[in-house]
Amino acid sequence: MNMSQDKISMPSSMAGLTRYFDDYKSKIELKPEHVIVLIIVVIIIEVILNWQGAVWFGLQ
């Protein structure tokens, strides 16, 4: 028996692929650029607070 005759062909659109992005649409959508800028701002705030936060909040 030939191996090529034993193969089961499936439609390419339903061959085990699941698309989750059609199921749920978030009310808040951020572009990747905005996420990167937000991360950089948080890092800068943390560096400033580690450097001067104790003086500003009277912990020294």
N, C-alpha and C positions, 0 to 999 in steps of 0.2 A: 504494500500500500504506500502511496506517495505521501510525504509529509505535508506538501503544499495543499493537498485535498483535505487534511484533517483540521486545518486552521479555521477558526470561527471568526467571521468578520462582523464588526460592530460599526454602527454609524459613528463617524468621527466626533460628532457633537456630544455624544453621550458615553464615551468610552472611559468612564470612571472619573471624569472631570467634574468638579463641583465648583460653582461660582457663588461665593458667599456675598460678594459686594452687591448683588442684585437683591438679596434678602433684606438687608438692613441699610438704611441711609441715615447717617448721623445729622443732627441739627447743627452741630459745630463742625466745620470743615476748615482745616488749616493747611496752607501750602507748606511744603518741606522747607522753603526759605524762612518762613515765619517761625517754624520750630527751631531751626538752627540759631536764628537771632535770639529767640527766647532763652535757649540754653546758654548762649554766650553772655547774655545779660545776667542770668542767675549766677554764672561762674564769676563774673566781675563783682557782683554784690557780695558773694561769699568771700572773695579775696579781700575786698575793702573791709568787711566786717571782721575778718580774722586779723587784719592789720591795725585797724583803728577802733573796732567795736568796743573793746574793753574800756578805752578812754572815753568814748562817747556815752556809754551807759553807766559810767562810774563804778566799774568793777575792779579798778586798780587802786 
